[in-house]
Amino acid sequence: MKKWKILKEEDVSPSKWFPIFKHKVELGNGKIVDDFYLSIAGDVILVLPVLKTGEIVLVKQYKHAAEDFVIELPAGYVQDGKTLQETAVAELEEEVGIKTTLENMKFVAKIMNNPSKMRQYTHFYIARDLVFNSTQKFDDNEDIEVMVVSPKKVLEMALDGTIYSSSTVANILRASYLFPEIFK
């Protein structure tokens, strides 16, 4: 097996919000594909916020591609000039009104939702012993409902399909395995 070799790259993005590239590539077997399209989107952070009470904070918001209201863990694109950890701290305050420290934001793992057609990593963090201590600061296109849910119910929601965002489901399940004390 060999990695594909990029022979040519052309930016055919319809907008800055949805970057799409056309690649001409040479496959490992030598075959040339001149129209392989992929999105090279910015990386995302996703946070599992655990309150001092043991409950988990989720967000519910309208997602236009889904044409529905979607329940997820707080998340956002990695912010320019900020580290992953700094972005995680900022997004937690912006989306749900919880301010915490860099030291409390623990990296857990990273995943890719669609490695065939999208270059975007989701970096998963967990923060514990949190309290609501700030105000939400939405982006222009955000309208977020904060949900406080028991860990057992969060796990049920991930398993029964109530929560269906792949990165949120994957990381709730990962957290339930790595941190079973949270979900008891």
C-alpha positions in Angstrom: 0.0 0.0 0.0 1.2 3.5 -0.8 -0.2 6.9 0.0 -1.8 8.8 -2.9 0.3 11.5 -4.5 -1.3 14.9 -5.1 -0.3 16.0 -8.6 -2.5 19.1 -8.8 -4.7 21.0 -6.3 -7.4 23.5 -7.3 -9.5 25.5 -4.9 -13.1 25.4 -6.2 -14.7 26.6 -3.0 -18.2 28.1 -3.3 -17.5 30.2 -0.2 -15.0 30.6 2.6 -17.4 28.7 4.9 -17.3 25.5 2.8 -13.8 24.9 1.3 -13.8 22.4 -1.5 -10.7 21.3 -3.4 -10.3 19.4 -6.7 -7.3 17.1 -6.7 -5.5 15.3 -9.4 -4.0 12.3 -7.7 -1.8 9.3 -8.4 -3.1 6.3 -6.6 -0.7 3.8 -5.0 -1.2 1.5 -8.0 -0.1 4.2 -10.4 -3.6 5.0 -11.7 -4.4 8.7 -12.1 -7.7 10.2 -10.9 -8.1 13.8 -12.1 -11.3 14.7 -10.3 -11.1 13.8 -6.6 -13.1 16.4 -4.6 -12.7 16.9 -0.9 -13.4 19.5 1.8 -10.5 20.8 3.8 -12.3 22.4 6.7 -10.9 23.8 9.9 -10.5 21.5 12.9 -13.1 21.5 15.6 -13.0 21.2 19.4 -15.7 19.4 21.3 -16.1 19.5 25.1 -17.8 17.2 27.6 -18.7 19.6 30.4 -19.3 17.9 33.7 -20.9 20.1 36.4 -20.0 20.0 40.1 -23.4 18.2 40.5 -22.2 15.5 38.2 -24.7 16.5 35.4 -23.5 17.0 31.8 -24.2 20.1 29.8 -25.4 19.7 26.2 -26.4 22.2 23.6 -29.4 22.1 21.3 -29.5 24.3 18.1 -30.8 24.3 14.6 -28.4 22.8 12.0 -29.3 23.7 8.5 -27.7 20.7 6.8 -29.7 18.4 9.1 -32.8 20.6 8.7 -33.5 19.9 12.3 -32.6 20.8 15.9 -29.6 18.8 16.9 -28.4 18.0 20.4 -24.6 17.9 20.8 -21.8 18.6 23.1 -20.5 22.2 23.0 -18.2 22.6 20.0 -16.6 25.0 17.7 -14.0 25.6 15.0 -10.4 26.1 16.3 -10.1 29.9 16.7 -7.3 31.8 14.9 -4.4 32.6 17.2 -5.6 30.2 19.9 -4.4 26.7 20.8 -6.8 23.8 20.8 -7.1 24.0 24.6 -7.6 27.8 24.6 -10.3 27.4 21.9 -12.0 24.7 24.1 -12.1 27.1 27.1 -13.4 29.9 24.9 -16.1 27.8 23.2 -17.4 26.5 26.6 -17.9 30.1 27.8 -19.3 31.3 24.5 -21.8 28.5 24.0 -23.0 27.7 27.5 -21.8 30.4 29.9 -19.2 28.4 31.8 -15.8 29.9 32.4 -13.0 27.5 33.4 -9.2 27.3 33.3 -6.8 25.8 30.8 -5.7 23.4 33.5 -9.2 22.0 33.8 -9.6 21.4 30.1 -8.2 17.8 29.6 -7.5 16.5 26.1 -9.0 13.0 25.5 -8.6 12.1 21.8 -9.2 13.2 18.2 -11.4 11.7 15.6 -12.3 12.3 11.9 -15.9 12.0 10.9 -15.5 11.5 7.2 -11.8 10.7 6.3 -12.7 9.9 2.7 -14.0 13.3 1.7 -13.3 15.7 4.5 -10.0 16.8 6.1 -11.2 17.9 9.5 -10.3 16.6 13.0 -12.5 16.9 16.0 -10.4 17.3 19.2 -12.2 16.0 22.2 -11.8 17.5 25.7 -13.4 17.0 29.1 -13.8 19.5 31.9 -15.1 18.7 35.3 -16.3 20.5 38.5 -17.9 23.2 36.4 -20.5 25.8 37.4 -22.4 28.3 35.3 -20.5 31.5 36.0 -20.6 33.6 32.8 -22.9 34.6 30.0 -23.2 33.1 26.6 -21.6 35.0 23.7 -23.2 33.7 20.5 -21.8 34.0 17.0 -24.1 35.8 14.6 -25.6 32.5 13.3 -26.0 30.8 16.7 -29.1 30.4 18.9 -28.3 27.8 21.5 -30.5 26.1 24.2 -28.4 24.8 27.1 -29.5 21.4 28.4 -28.4 20.0 31.8 -28.8 16.2 31.7 -27.8 13.3 34.0 -24.9 11.3 32.7 -27.1 8.1 32.5 -29.6 10.0 30.4 -26.9 11.4 28.1 -25.6 7.9 27.5 -29.2 6.7 26.8 -29.7 9.6 24.3 -26.5 8.6 22.5 -27.5 5.0 22.3 -31.2 5.5 21.3 -30.5 8.0 18.6 -31.8 11.1 20.3 -28.3 12.4 20.0 -27.1 11.6 16.5 -24.2 13.9 15.7 -21.4 11.4 15.0 -18.7 13.3 16.8 -20.9 13.8 19.9 -22.0 10.2 19.9 -18.5 8.8 19.5 -17.1 11.0 22.2 -19.9 10.3 24.7 -19.3 6.6 24.2 -15.5 7.1 24.5 -16.0 9.1 27.7 -18.3 6.4 29.2 -15.6 3.8 28.6 -12.6 6.0 29.8 -14.4 7.7 32.7 -17.0 5.2 33.9 -17.2 7.0 37.2 -19.0 9.9 35.5 -21.7 7.6 34.0 -22.5 5.4 37.0 
